[in-house]
Amino acid sequence: MKKLIFFVMALTVLAGCVTTDPRIDQLEKKVAKLERQVVMGAATGAGASFYPASGALVGSGTGSLDKIGTVVDGDAALAMLSENATWGHAFFPFTADDDSAAEAEPYIIDPDEAGTLAWHWMDVYGQRLFGNILYGTTPDSCTIGSDCDGTLVRLCWGGILETTADENIITLPEISDDATPTNIQVIPGASICVYNKDTNENFYVTPHHDDTITIAGVTNAIGQYVGSTAAATSIGDYICLVATSTSNWTVFGYRTTLIAE
């Protein structure tokens, strides 16, 4: 390790010389890469290694998280995704832990290498966290997490869906009682607002056929919708809902005359 550090320092000094030789430019790039590798691999001991991933969470492709194996308890990984087919632009922090639970993207990722610990998605806390509210739009009736524009179920992680045609029916994803729901399910605490911005259009929000919707303390029958009117003043109407249990959505805000099935 000492020889490697000395070699890196020597190359760094050489790379600082003023020159236009393309071989030196190439050497500088190699030195920079080697320095990063030394920093990333310098930690020693159980739970002290850090692994970056930039390809995907699963799929076994180059840079994917599930290709990182031979980890020990407490190792950390950070997946930084760009234009990912499932998660778009996102980053996920993980820690290596018990591998007895079944894989459930993005919550638990099993490495390809058999017998290694699984990657568990970690919560993120901070004094200042910034981000955009996910926004989607649809001209048709659709199911969030299946065929709405954007399709991502994370639209129900506090997102907004705009309907752009009259009589659209927006179906909510199923609420799961599992801490690691599937890619088309949500857990209690999920929320979404559905709205229109065009005059004389109304829309309906219906739960998964196993769930219900509560309005002002009154719970509809399983699978029954709530909706907005199509009055001339309906431009900008919205209905906001939050998953308050493993089988119920509650309307916590609206601008319309609500109708219920």
C-alpha positions in Angstrom: 0.0 0.0 0.0 2.9 2.4 0.9 4.5 1.7 -2.5 1.2 2.4 -4.3 0.8 5.7 -2.5 4.4 6.7 -3.2 3.9 5.7 -6.9 0.7 7.8 -7.1 2.4 10.8 -5.5 5.3 10.5 -7.9 3.0 10.4 -10.9 1.0 13.3 -9.6 4.2 15.4 -9.4 5.2 14.4 -12.9 1.7 15.2 -14.1 2.0 18.7 -12.8 4.7 19.5 -15.3 3.8 21.9 -18.0 3.6 20.0 -21.3 1.6 19.4 -24.4 2.6 15.8 -24.8 -0.6 13.7 -25.2 1.1 10.9 -23.3 1.3 13.0 -20.2 -2.4 14.0 -20.6 -3.3 10.3 -20.7 -1.0 9.7 -17.7 -2.8 12.4 -15.7 -6.1 10.7 -16.4 -4.8 7.4 -15.2 -3.4 9.0 -12.1 -6.7 10.7 -11.3 -8.5 7.4 -11.7 -5.9 5.6 -9.5 -6.2 8.2 -6.8 -10.0 7.7 -6.7 -9.5 3.9 -6.4 -7.1 4.4 -3.5 -9.5 6.6 -1.7 -12.5 4.3 -2.3 -10.5 1.2 -1.2 -8.5 2.7 1.6 -11.0 1.8 4.4 -10.3 -1.5 6.1 -12.2 -3.6 8.6 -15.7 -5.0 8.7 -18.4 -2.6 7.5 -15.9 0.0 6.2 -16.1 -0.5 2.5 -18.1 1.7 0.1 -19.3 0.7 -3.3 -20.7 3.0 -6.0 -23.2 1.8 -8.7 -24.4 3.7 -11.6 -26.0 1.3 -14.1 -29.1 0.0 -12.4 -30.3 -1.7 -9.2 -30.8 -5.1 -10.8 -30.2 -6.7 -14.1 -26.6 -7.9 -13.7 -25.4 -5.3 -16.2 -22.2 -3.3 -16.0 -22.4 -1.0 -13.0 -25.5 -2.5 -11.5 -25.8 -2.9 -7.8 -26.6 -6.6 -7.9 -23.2 -7.2 -9.5 -21.5 -6.1 -6.2 -20.9 -9.1 -4.0 -18.5 -10.4 -1.4 -19.6 -7.8 1.1 -19.6 -7.8 4.8 -22.1 -6.6 7.4 -22.3 -2.8 7.4 -20.7 -2.2 4.0 -22.3 0.7 2.2 -23.3 1.3 -1.4 -24.7 4.3 -3.3 -26.7 3.7 -6.5 -26.8 6.8 -8.7 -29.1 6.3 -11.6 -29.6 8.4 -14.7 -32.6 7.9 -17.1 -33.2 4.5 -15.5 -36.3 2.7 -17.1 -37.9 2.1 -13.7 -36.6 4.9 -11.4 -35.6 7.8 -13.7 -33.0 10.0 -12.2 -32.5 8.9 -8.6 -30.0 7.9 -6.0 -30.4 5.1 -3.4 -28.2 4.6 -0.3 -27.8 0.9 0.8 -26.2 -1.1 3.5 -25.2 -4.7 3.5 -27.3 -6.8 5.9 -29.2 -10.0 6.4 -29.9 -11.9 3.1 -32.7 -14.1 4.3 -35.5 -11.8 3.0 -36.7 -12.1 -0.6 -35.5 -9.5 -3.2 -37.9 -6.6 -3.5 -36.6 -3.7 -5.7 -35.7 -1.1 -4.5 -35.9 -2.2 -0.8 -33.8 -5.3 -0.9 -31.3 -6.2 -3.7 -29.7 -9.6 -3.8 -26.2 -9.7 -5.3 -25.7 -12.2 -8.1 -23.0 -13.9 -6.0 -24.7 -16.6 -4.0 -24.3 -16.6 -0.2 -23.5 -12.9 0.1 -25.4 -10.4 2.2 -28.2 -8.5 0.6 -28.3 -4.7 -0.1 -30.9 -3.0 2.1 -32.2 0.5 1.1 -31.6 3.0 3.9 -33.7 6.0 5.0 -32.2 9.4 4.2 -32.3 12.2 6.8 -30.9 15.7 6.6 -31.3 19.2 7.8 -32.0 20.3 4.2 -33.2 18.0 1.5 -34.3 19.4 -1.8 -36.2 17.8 -4.7 -39.0 18.2 -7.2 -42.5 16.8 -6.8 -43.1 14.1 -9.4 -45.6 15.3 -12.0 -47.5 13.4 -14.6 -50.3 14.0 -17.1 -52.7 11.7 -18.9 -55.3 12.2 -21.6 -56.9 8.9 -20.8 -58.3 6.8 -18.0 -55.4 4.8 -16.5 -54.0 3.0 -13.5 -51.1 4.6 -11.6 -48.1 2.2 -11.7 -49.4 0.5 -14.8 -50.4 2.6 -17.8 -50.7 6.3 -16.7 -48.3 8.6 -18.5 -45.0 8.0 -16.8 -46.4 4.8 -15.2 -44.2 5.0 -12.2 -45.9 4.1 -8.9 -43.7 6.7 -7.2 -46.2 9.2 -8.6 -48.0 8.3 -5.3 -45.0 9.3 -3.3 -46.4 12.9 -3.0 -46.8 13.5 -6.7 -49.4 15.2 -8.9 -51.3 13.8 -11.8 -53.1 16.1 -14.3 -56.0 14.7 -16.3 -56.5 16.5 -19.6 -59.8 14.9 -20.9 -63.4 14.7 -19.6 -64.6 11.7 -17.6 -61.2 10.2 -17.0 -61.0 7.5 -14.3 -57.7 7.4 -12.4 -57.2 4.1 -10.5 -54.9 4.1 -7.5 -52.3 1.4 -6.9 -53.0 -1.3 -4.3 -51.9 -0.5 -0.7 -49.6 -3.2 0.7 -49.1 -4.4 4.2 -45.6 -5.5 3.3 -42.7 -3.3 4.1 -41.3 -4.2 0.7 -44.2 -3.8 -1.7 -43.9 -4.6 -5.4 -43.2 -2.0 -8.1 -47.0 -1.5 -8.6 -47.9 -1.2 -4.9 -47.6 1.5 -2.2 -47.5 1.4 1.6 -49.4 3.6 4.1 -48.2 7.2 3.9 -48.3 7.3 0.1 -50.2 10.4 -1.2 -51.2 11.9 -4.5 -53.2 14.8 -5.9 -55.3 14.5 -9.1 -56.4 17.7 -10.8 -57.7 19.1 -14.1 -56.9 22.5 -15.5 -59.6 22.8 -18.3 -63.1 24.1 -18.0 -66.1 21.7 -17.8 -64.0 18.6 -17.2 -64.6 16.2 -14.4 -62.7 13.1 -13.3 -62.9 10.1 -11.0 -60.5 8.6 -8.5 -61.1 4.9 -7.8 -59.1 2.7 -5.4 -57.7 -0.8 -6.1 -60.6 -3.3 -5.9 -59.3 -4.4 -2.4 -59.2 -0.9 -1.0 -61.6 1.9 0.1 -61.8 5.7 0.1 -62.9 7.8 3.1 -64.4 11.2 2.8 -65.0 13.3 5.9 -65.2 10.2 8.1 -67.5 8.3 5.8 -65.9 5.3 4.1 -67.2 4.2 0.7 -67.7 0.5 -0.1 -64.6 -1.4 -1.4 -63.5 -0.3 -4.8 -65.9 2.6 -5.1 -64.8 6.0 -6.5 -64.9 9.6 -5.6 -65.1 12.3 -8.3 -65.4 15.9 -9.2 -68.2 17.8 -10.9 -68.1 19.2 -14.4 -69.4 22.7 -13.5 -68.3 25.7 -15.6 -66.1 26.7 -12.7 -64.3 23.4 -12.5 -61.0 24.6 -13.9 -58.3 23.8 -11.4 -60.4 21.3 -9.4 -58.3 18.7 -7.5 -58.7 15.8 -5.1 -55.8 14.9 -2.8 -55.6 11.5 -1.0 -53.3 9.8 1.5 -53.0 6.1 2.2 -54.0 6.0 5.9 -54.0 2.2 6.4 -53.2 -1.0 4.5 -56.6 -0.8 2.8 -57.8 2.8 2.9 -57.2 6.1 1.1 -58.5 9.2 2.9 -59.4 12.5 1.1 -57.4 15.1 2.9 -58.0 18.1 0.6 -60.1 19.0 -2.5 -61.4 21.8 -4.5 -64.6 20.7 -6.2 -68.0 19.4 -5.3 -67.2 15.9 -4.4 -69.3 13.1 -5.7 -69.1 9.5 -4.4 -70.2 6.3 -5.9 
